């Protein structure tokens, strides 16, 4: 695969705008299916939020810390990620390290290590809340059943699929509008157990009262049932595996090449115009870019139905994040550090979210990847990545406020690692403006649209668009945000572009090369 700033050819079967994992996965699968594919990336790095970067002696993941679905496909819990990599012929490019417990919850006077496995996860919570056994078991079973139905749900619905939905997918039919908070209230009484169970809500960006229970169940069960993993050598190795798959099948990639316009004739896309003036033709364009930029800037609303433009304007993007990337010579392993920790100063997640919207973090996520992969830093040092959700607009310039927010996060970090400040060997902050600059997601949105009940699954923007030949892939379309979901999105987009009725039929055709 060539890496160039200008395309060597004038026409392709498919052009993919953006190299986030939703775009790269769709591109690699379509190339595997024999299509002539070009990926155009504005940045000089690949992978979007999944990329990694070097600073001095250290290798940091930009945003991805854990991934589910990496168990071998032949195992009882064989997952999506393993299957995709094997299908693309690049499984050997990634070594996945199992993370167990997959997170540690820290509240005032309370600490819980969350293990993998449904029964293990259940008992870890019941050790602290034994009186809630019946309700908590029912809640986990409900999550598991919902997740199973989500996996079986067709990516394209026929009339008869809709008619049969209440009988074929009873849990999905009942819970598709529920929030996590509403469902917890049906099964649990202890507010502290509710808070402990909802620990991972920042992974999806909304508090329990607004977070889709459907989406929560899919995320949680992907870890509990399919395992939680870190990619040895950083998640850039994961990105590189998809790039290699694209290369092996004749794909081409342009770096530092920004798309100025998606070309439209009538109601059909015809290709793209690059910022350097080059026109490249293709009957299919897949946008892995920010949805609002895709339609408002690259396409132009004059080419779109008014109703679609209004729908786009009503949708709410997710929060952004502030991140501090740190290295330390402090032995955090001896301080009960975990690969993934979530620290809260309050048991009330709604209060924590309100404070976040005010620009006052009451909770942080802490990732220490060197506990499982020491190769990321020199011997005797650890990487510590501290993250908090934050709005893009705080009423002041991020350039002016960046240092102050970094200090606020360090104050929070000192609560679990006393004396940390005296042992910092490297520090760098990233604001929502940084997220926006590197990924071109407007306002630095880290999950695409919010994952509220009215913006997940079929209520997100569909892969199809009002223009023939233009498709979406990534966290602005189905099924939602997060690394697992955007890979599923890429798979679904490729399936739809090639005209297969289901993901299963598409994968079967790829396996047999009956394309």
C-alpha positions as CSV (number, residue, x, y, z in Angstrom):
1,X,0.0,0.0,0.0
2,X,1.4,3.4,-0.9
3,X,1.2,6.3,1.5
4,X,1.0,9.5,-0.5
5,X,-0.4,13.0,-0.5
6,X,-1.8,12.8,-4.0
7,X,-3.7,9.9,-5.5
8,X,-1.9,8.0,-8.3
9,X,-5.2,7.2,-10.0
10,X,-8.3,9.1,-10.9
11,X,-11.0,6.6,-10.1
12,X,-11.8,4.0,-7.4
13,X,-14.7,1.7,-6.5
14,X,-14.8,3.2,-3.0
15,X,-13.3,6.3,-1.3
16,X,-13.3,6.4,2.5
17,X,-13.0,9.8,4.1
18,X,-11.1,9.5,7.4
19,X,-9.1,6.7,9.0
20,X,-10.7,6.2,12.3
21,X,-11.5,2.6,13.1
22,X,-15.0,2.8,11.6
23,X,-13.4,3.9,8.3
24,X,-10.4,1.6,8.4
25,X,-12.4,-1.5,9.1
26,X,-14.9,-0.8,6.3
27,X,-12.0,-0.1,3.9
28,X,-10.1,-3.2,4.8
29,X,-13.2,-5.4,4.5
30,X,-14.2,-3.9,1.1
31,X,-10.7,-4.3,-0.2
32,X,-10.8,-7.9,1.0
33,X,-14.0,-8.3,-1.0
34,X,-12.1,-7.2,-4.2
35,X,-13.0,-3.6,-4.3
36,X,-10.5,-0.9,-5.3
37,X,-10.4,1.3,-2.2
38,X,-8.8,4.6,-1.4
39,X,-8.7,6.0,2.2
40,X,-8.1,9.8,2.6
41,X,-6.8,11.0,5.9
42,X,-6.3,14.7,6.8
43,X,-3.8,13.9,9.7
44,X,-0.4,12.4,9.5
45,X,-1.4,9.5,11.8
46,X,-3.9,6.8,11.3
47,X,-6.6,5.4,13.6
48,X,-8.5,8.5,15.0
49,X,-9.0,8.1,18.7
50,X,-7.3,4.7,18.6
51,X,-3.9,6.1,17.6
52,X,-0.9,6.2,19.9
53,X,1.9,8.7,20.1
54,X,5.5,8.9,21.3
55,X,6.8,11.4,23.7
56,X,10.5,11.1,24.7
57,X,10.9,7.6,26.0
58,X,7.2,6.9,26.4
59,X,4.4,5.5,24.2
60,X,0.9,6.7,25.0
61,X,-2.5,5.6,23.8
62,X,-4.5,8.7,22.8
63,X,-7.9,7.5,24.1
64,X,-8.5,3.8,23.9
65,X,-7.6,1.8,27.0
66,X,-9.5,-1.5,26.8
67,X,-11.3,-3.5,24.2
68,X,-13.6,-6.5,24.3
69,X,-14.2,-9.3,21.9
70,X,-10.7,-10.5,21.5
71,X,-11.1,-14.1,22.6
72,X,-10.4,-16.7,19.9
73,X,-13.3,-17.2,17.6
74,X,-13.4,-20.9,18.2
75,X,-13.8,-20.5,22.0
76,X,-17.2,-20.4,23.8
77,X,-17.0,-16.6,24.0
78,X,-15.2,-16.0,20.7
79,X,-15.5,-12.3,19.9
80,X,-15.9,-9.8,17.0
81,X,-12.4,-8.5,17.1
82,X,-10.7,-11.8,16.9
83,X,-13.0,-12.9,14.1
84,X,-12.4,-9.7,12.0
85,X,-8.6,-10.0,12.3
86,X,-8.7,-13.6,11.3
87,X,-10.9,-12.9,8.4
88,X,-8.6,-10.2,7.2
89,X,-5.5,-12.4,7.6
90,X,-3.8,-10.2,10.2
91,X,-4.6,-11.9,13.5
92,X,-0.9,-12.5,14.2
93,X,-0.2,-8.7,14.1
94,X,-1.9,-8.2,17.5
95,X,-1.1,-9.7,20.9
96,X,-4.0,-9.1,23.3
97,X,-3.3,-9.1,27.0
98,X,-6.2,-10.0,29.2
99,X,-7.1,-7.4,31.8
100,X,-8.7,-8.9,34.9
101,X,-10.1,-7.2,36.9
102,X,-11.1,-5.0,34.1
103,X,-11.7,-2.0,36.3
104,X,-11.5,-0.8,39.9
105,X,-14.2,1.4,41.3
106,X,-13.1,3.9,44.0
107,X,-15.7,5.8,46.0
108,X,-15.4,7.6,49.4
109,X,-14.4,4.8,51.8
110,X,-15.1,2.0,49.2
111,X,-13.1,0.1,46.6
112,X,-14.3,-2.7,44.3
113,X,-12.3,-4.7,41.8
114,X,-14.6,-5.8,38.9
115,X,-13.6,-9.2,37.6
116,X,-14.5,-10.8,34.2
117,X,-17.2,-13.5,34.0
118,X,-20.8,-13.1,34.9
119,X,-20.8,-15.1,38.1
120,X,-17.5,-13.5,39.2
121,X,-18.8,-10.0,38.5
122,X,-22.0,-10.8,40.4
123,X,-20.2,-12.1,43.5
124,X,-17.7,-9.2,43.6
125,X,-20.6,-6.9,44.1
126,X,-22.6,-9.1,46.5
127,X,-19.6,-9.3,48.9
128,X,-20.5,-5.7,49.6
129,X,-24.2,-5.8,49.1
130,X,-25.4,-9.4,50.1
131,X,-29.0,-8.3,50.7
132,X,-29.4,-7.4,47.0
133,X,-28.6,-10.8,45.5
134,X,-32.0,-11.5,43.9
135,X,-32.4,-8.1,42.3
136,X,-28.8,-7.9,41.2
137,X,-28.8,-11.3,39.6
138,X,-32.0,-10.5,37.7
139,X,-30.4,-7.2,36.5
140,X,-27.3,-9.0,35.2
141,X,-29.5,-11.6,33.5
142,X,-31.5,-8.8,31.9
143,X,-28.3,-7.2,30.6
144,X,-27.1,-10.5,29.2
145,X,-30.4,-11.3,27.5
146,X,-30.6,-7.9,25.9
147,X,-27.0,-8.1,24.7
148,X,-27.7,-11.5,23.1
149,X,-30.7,-10.1,21.2
150,X,-28.7,-7.1,20.1
151,X,-26.1,-9.4,18.5
152,X,-28.9,-11.3,16.7
153,X,-30.7,-8.2,15.4
154,X,-30.4,-7.8,11.6
155,X,-28.5,-4.7,10.4
156,X,-31.2,-4.2,7.7
157,X,-34.9,-4.6,8.7
158,X,-37.5,-6.1,6.4
159,X,-41.2,-5.5,6.9
160,X,-41.5,-8.9,8.4
161,X,-38.6,-8.3,10.8
162,X,-40.6,-5.3,12.2
163,X,-43.8,-7.4,12.5
164,X,-42.0,-10.2,14.3
165,X,-39.8,-8.0,16.5
166,X,-41.9,-8.2,19.8
167,X,-41.8,-12.1,19.7
168,X,-38.3,-12.6,18.3
169,X,-36.6,-9.8,20.4
170,X,-38.9,-9.4,23.5
171,X,-36.2,-7.8,25.7
172,X,-35.0,-5.4,23.0
173,X,-38.6,-4.5,22.2
174,X,-39.3,-3.7,25.9
175,X,-36.0,-2.0,26.8
176,X,-35.0,0.0,23.7
177,X,-36.3,3.3,25.3
178,X,-35.1,2.6,28.9
179,X,-32.3,4.4,30.7
180,X,-29.8,2.7,32.9
181,X,-31.2,4.6,35.9
182,X,-34.8,3.4,35.2
183,X,-33.8,-0.3,35.0
184,X,-31.6,-0.2,38.1
185,X,-34.5,1.3,40.0
186,X,-36.6,-1.7,39.0
187,X,-34.1,-4.2,40.5
188,X,-32.0,-2.5,43.2
189,X,-32.8,-0.6,46.3
190,X,-29.3,0.3,47.7
191,X,-28.2,3.6,46.1
192,X,-24.5,2.6,46.7
193,X,-24.9,-0.6,44.7
194,X,-26.6,1.4,41.9
195,X,-23.6,3.7,41.9
196,X,-21.1,0.9,42.0
197,X,-22.8,-1.0,39.1
198,X,-22.9,2.2,37.0
199,X,-19.2,2.9,37.6
200,X,-18.3,2.8,33.9
201,X,-20.9,5.4,32.8
202,X,-18.1,7.8,31.7
203,X,-17.1,5.2,29.1
204,X,-20.4,6.2,27.4
205,X,-20.5,9.9,28.4
206,X,-23.9,10.2,30.1
207,X,-25.1,9.6,33.7
208,X,-27.5,6.7,34.5
209,X,-30.6,9.0,34.3
210,X,-29.9,9.7,30.6
211,X,-27.8,6.7,29.4
212,X,-29.3,4.1,27.1
213,X,-29.7,0.8,29.0
214,X,-29.6,-1.0,25.6
215,X,-26.2,0.5,24.9
216,X,-24.9,0.1,28.5
217,X,-25.8,-3.6,28.4
218,X,-23.9,-4.1,25.1
219,X,-20.8,-2.4,26.4
220,X,-20.7,-4.1,29.8
221,X,-21.4,-7.6,28.5
222,X,-18.8,-7.3,25.7
223,X,-16.3,-7.1,28.6
224,X,-17.9,-9.5,31.1
225,X,-18.7,-12.2,28.6
226,X,-16.0,-11.7,25.9
227,X,-13.1,-10.5,28.0
228,X,-11.3,-7.2,28.4
229,X,-7.9,-6.7,26.7
230,X,-5.1,-4.4,26.0
231,X,-3.1,-4.5,22.8
232,X,0.5,-5.2,23.5
233,X,2.7,-2.3,22.2
234,X,-0.3,0.1,22.3
235,X,-3.5,0.2,20.3
236,X,-1.5,1.6,17.4
237,X,-0.6,-2.0,16.7
238,X,-4.3,-2.7,16.4
239,X,-4.7,0.2,14.0
240,X,-1.7,-1.0,12.0
241,X,-3.2,-4.5,11.6
242,X,-6.1,-3.0,9.7
243,X,-3.8,-0.9,7.6
244,X,-1.8,-4.0,6.8
245,X,-5.0,-5.8,5.7
246,X,-5.8,-2.9,3.4
247,X,-2.3,-3.1,2.0
248,X,-2.5,-6.8,1.3
249,X,-5.6,-6.3,-0.7
250,X,-4.4,-3.5,-2.9
251,X,-5.8,-0.5,-1.0
252,X,-4.3,2.9,-1.2
253,X,-4.0,5.5,1.5
254,X,-3.4,9.3,1.4
255,X,-2.1,11.0,4.4
256,X,-2.1,14.8,5.1
257,X,-4.8,15.0,2.4
258,X,-8.0,16.8,3.3
259,X,-11.2,16.4,1.4
260,X,-12.6,19.8,0.5
261,X,-15.9,18.5,-1.0
262,X,-17.8,15.3,-1.6
263,X,-18.9,15.7,-5.3
264,X,-22.6,15.3,-6.0
265,X,-24.5,15.1,-9.3
266,X,-28.2,15.1,-8.9
267,X,-28.8,12.7,-6.0
268,X,-25.7,10.6,-6.6
269,X,-22.2,11.1,-5.2
270,X,-19.5,11.0,-7.9
271,X,-16.3,11.2,-5.8
272,X,-14.3,13.8,-3.8
273,X,-12.4,17.0,-4.4
274,X,-9.1,17.2,-2.3
275,X,-7.8,20.4,-0.9
276,X,-4.9,20.3,-3.4
277,X,-7.5,20.5,-6.2
278,X,-7.3,16.9,-7.3
279,X,-10.7,15.3,-8.2
280,X,-11.0,11.6,-7.6
281,X,-14.0,9.7,-8.9
282,X,-15.9,6.9,-7.2
283,X,-19.6,5.7,-7.2
284,X,-19.3,5.0,-3.5
285,X,-18.0,7.4,-0.8
286,X,-18.0,6.4,2.9
287,X,-17.6,9.2,5.4
288,X,-15.9,8.3,8.7
289,X,-15.8,12.0,9.4
290,X,-17.8,14.1,11.8
291,X,-21.5,13.9,10.6
292,X,-22.2,17.6,10.7
293,X,-19.0,18.4,8.7
294,X,-19.9,15.7,6.3
295,X,-23.3,17.0,5.4
296,X,-22.9,20.8,6.1
297,X,-19.4,21.4,4.7
298,X,-18.4,18.4,2.5
299,X,-21.7,17.7,0.8
300,X,-23.7,21.0,1.3
301,X,-27.2,21.2,2.7
302,X,-28.5,22.3,-0.7
303,X,-28.1,18.7,-1.8
304,X,-30.1,17.3,1.1
305,X,-33.8,17.0,2.0
306,X,-35.0,19.6,4.5
307,X,-36.3,17.0,6.8
308,X,-32.9,15.3,7.0
309,X,-31.2,18.7,7.7
310,X,-33.6,19.4,10.6
311,X,-33.0,15.9,12.0
312,X,-29.3,16.5,11.9
313,X,-29.7,19.9,13.6
314,X,-31.7,18.3,16.5
315,X,-29.1,15.6,17.4
316,X,-26.8,16.2,20.4
317,X,-23.1,15.4,20.3
318,X,-21.4,13.8,23.2
319,X,-19.1,15.5,25.7
320,X,-15.4,15.8,25.0
321,X,-12.6,15.0,27.4
322,X,-9.6,16.5,29.1
323,X,-6.6,14.1,29.4
324,X,-3.3,14.4,31.2
325,X,-0.6,12.0,29.9
326,X,1.9,11.3,32.7
327,X,5.0,9.2,33.4
328,X,6.2,8.5,36.9
329,X,9.0,6.7,38.8
330,X,6.6,6.1,41.6
331,X,5.8,2.4,42.2
332,X,2.1,2.7,41.7
333,X,1.8,-1.1,41.7
334,X,2.5,-1.1,45.4
335,X,-0.3,1.5,45.9
336,X,-3.0,-0.9,44.6
337,X,-3.1,0.6,41.1
338,X,-5.1,-1.2,38.4
339,X,-5.0,-1.0,34.7
340,X,-8.3,0.9,34.7
341,X,-9.6,2.8,37.8
342,X,-12.5,5.2,38.1
343,X,-12.3,7.5,41.0
344,X,-15.4,9.4,42.3
345,X,-15.6,12.0,45.1
346,X,-19.4,11.5,45.3
347,X,-21.7,8.4,45.2
348,X,-24.2,10.5,43.2
349,X,-23.4,10.1,39.5
350,X,-26.0,12.8,38.6
351,X,-24.2,15.3,40.8
352,X,-20.8,14.3,39.3
353,X,-22.3,14.9,35.8
354,X,-23.7,18.3,36.8
355,X,-20.4,19.4,38.1
356,X,-18.7,18.1,34.9
357,X,-21.1,20.3,32.8
358,X,-19.9,23.2,35.1
359,X,-16.3,22.4,34.3
360,X,-15.6,21.0,37.8
361,X,-14.6,17.4,37.6
362,X,-15.7,15.3,40.5
363,X,-14.6,12.0,39.0
364,X,-11.7,10.8,36.9
365,X,-10.6,7.8,35.0
366,X,-7.1,6.5,35.6
367,X,-5.3,4.1,33.2
368,X,-2.0,2.5,34.0
369,X,-1.2,0.4,30.9
370,X,2.4,-0.3,32.0
371,X,1.0,-2.7,34.7
372,X,0.3,-5.1,31.9
373,X,2.7,-3.9,29.2
374,X,6.0,-2.6,30.7
375,X,7.4,-2.0,27.2
376,X,5.6,1.3,27.0
377,X,8.0,3.1,29.4
378,X,11.6,2.6,30.5
379,X,12.3,0.1,33.4
380,X,11.2,1.5,36.8
381,X,8.6,3.9,35.3
382,X,4.9,3.8,34.7
383,X,2.5,5.6,32.4
384,X,-0.5,7.1,34.1
385,X,-3.3,8.5,31.9
386,X,-5.9,10.6,33.7
387,X,-9.2,11.5,31.9
388,X,-12.3,13.4,32.8
389,X,-15.3,14.2,30.7
390,X,-15.7,17.9,30.0
391,X,-17.7,20.2,27.8
392,X,-16.0,21.9,24.9
393,X,-17.3,25.3,25.9
394,X,-16.2,26.5,29.3
395,X,-16.5,30.2,28.8
396,X,-12.8,30.7,28.4
397,X,-10.0,29.8,26.0
398,X,-8.6,26.3,26.4
399,X,-5.2,27.6,25.7
400,X,-5.4,29.8,28.8
401,X,-7.2,27.2,30.9
402,X,-5.3,24.1,30.0
403,X,-2.6,24.3,32.7
404,X,-5.3,25.0,35.4
405,X,-7.3,21.9,34.4
406,X,-4.3,19.7,34.3
407,X,-3.6,20.8,37.9
408,X,-7.2,20.0,38.9
409,X,-6.8,16.4,37.6
410,X,-3.4,16.0,39.4
411,X,-5.2,17.1,42.6
412,X,-7.7,14.3,42.1
413,X,-4.9,11.8,41.3
414,X,-3.1,12.6,44.6
415,X,-6.2,11.1,46.4
416,X,-5.2,7.6,45.2
417,X,-1.5,8.0,44.7
418,X,-0.2,10.3,47.5
419,X,3.0,12.1,46.6
420,X,2.5,11.5,42.9
421,X,3.5,15.1,42.0
422,X,7.0,14.6,43.4
423,X,7.6,11.7,41.1
424,X,6.4,13.0,37.7
425,X,9.0,12.4,34.9
426,X,6.8,13.6,32.1
427,X,3.4,15.4,31.7
428,X,1.4,16.7,28.8
429,X,-2.3,17.8,28.7
430,X,-4.9,17.5,26.0
431,X,-8.0,19.6,26.0
432,X,-11.2,19.3,24.0
433,X,-9.6,21.7,21.5
434,X,-6.8,19.1,21.1
435,X,-9.4,16.4,20.5
436,X,-11.0,18.5,17.8
437,X,-7.8,19.5,16.2
438,X,-6.5,15.9,15.9
439,X,-9.7,14.2,14.9
440,X,-11.8,17.0,13.3
441,X,-14.8,15.9,15.5
442,X,-16.5,19.2,16.1
443,X,-16.3,20.3,19.8
444,X,-14.0,17.4,20.4
445,X,-16.9,14.9,20.8
446,X,-15.4,11.6,21.8
447,X,-18.4,9.3,21.3
448,X,-20.1,10.9,18.3
449,X,-23.7,11.6,19.2
450,X,-24.8,11.2,22.9
451,X,-25.8,7.6,23.7
452,X,-29.2,8.5,25.0
453,X,-32.2,6.1,24.3
454,X,-33.3,8.4,21.4
455,X,-29.8,8.4,19.8
456,X,-28.6,4.8,19.7
457,X,-29.0,1.9,17.3
458,X,-31.7,2.7,14.7
459,X,-32.2,6.1,16.1
460,X,-28.7,7.2,15.3
461,X,-28.1,8.4,11.7
462,X,-28.3,5.3,9.5
463,X,-25.4,4.0,7.3
464,X,-27.5,5.0,4.3
465,X,-27.8,8.7,3.5
466,X,-30.3,10.6,1.3
467,X,-27.7,10.6,-1.5
468,X,-27.0,7.4,-3.5
469,X,-23.6,6.1,-3.0
470,X,-22.9,8.1,0.2
471,X,-22.6,6.0,3.4
472,X,-21.6,6.7,7.0
473,X,-19.3,4.6,9.2
474,X,-18.1,5.2,12.7
475,X,-19.5,6.7,15.9
476,X,-21.8,9.2,14.2
477,X,-23.9,6.3,12.8
478,X,-25.1,2.9,14.0
479,X,-24.6,1.4,16.4
480,X,-22.8,4.1,18.5
481,X,-19.6,5.2,20.1
482,X,-16.6,3.2,21.5
483,X,-14.0,1.1,19.7
484,X,-16.1,-2.1,19.7
485,X,-19.1,-0.3,18.3
486,X,-17.3,1.5,15.5
487,X,-15.7,-1.8,14.3
488,X,-19.2,-3.2,14.1
489,X,-20.2,-0.1,12.3
490,X,-17.5,-0.6,9.7
491,X,-18.6,-4.2,9.3
492,X,-22.2,-3.2,8.8
493,X,-21.3,-0.4,6.3
494,X,-19.2,-2.8,4.2
495,X,-22.1,-5.3,4.2
496,X,-24.6,-2.7,3.1
497,X,-22.4,-1.3,0.4
498,X,-22.0,-4.7,-1.1
499,X,-25.7,-5.4,-0.9
500,X,-25.8,-8.4,1.5
501,X,-29.0,-8.7,3.6
502,X,-27.2,-9.5,6.8
503,X,-23.7,-9.3,8.4
504,X,-23.7,-13.1,8.6
505,X,-24.3,-13.5,4.9
506,X,-21.5,-11.0,4.1
507,X,-19.0,-12.8,6.4
508,X,-20.0,-16.1,4.9
509,X,-19.3,-14.8,1.4
510,X,-15.9,-13.3,2.5
511,X,-14.9,-16.7,4.0
512,X,-15.8,-18.6,0.8
513,X,-14.8,-15.7,-1.5
514,X,-18.2,-15.9,-3.1
515,X,-18.4,-12.2,-3.9
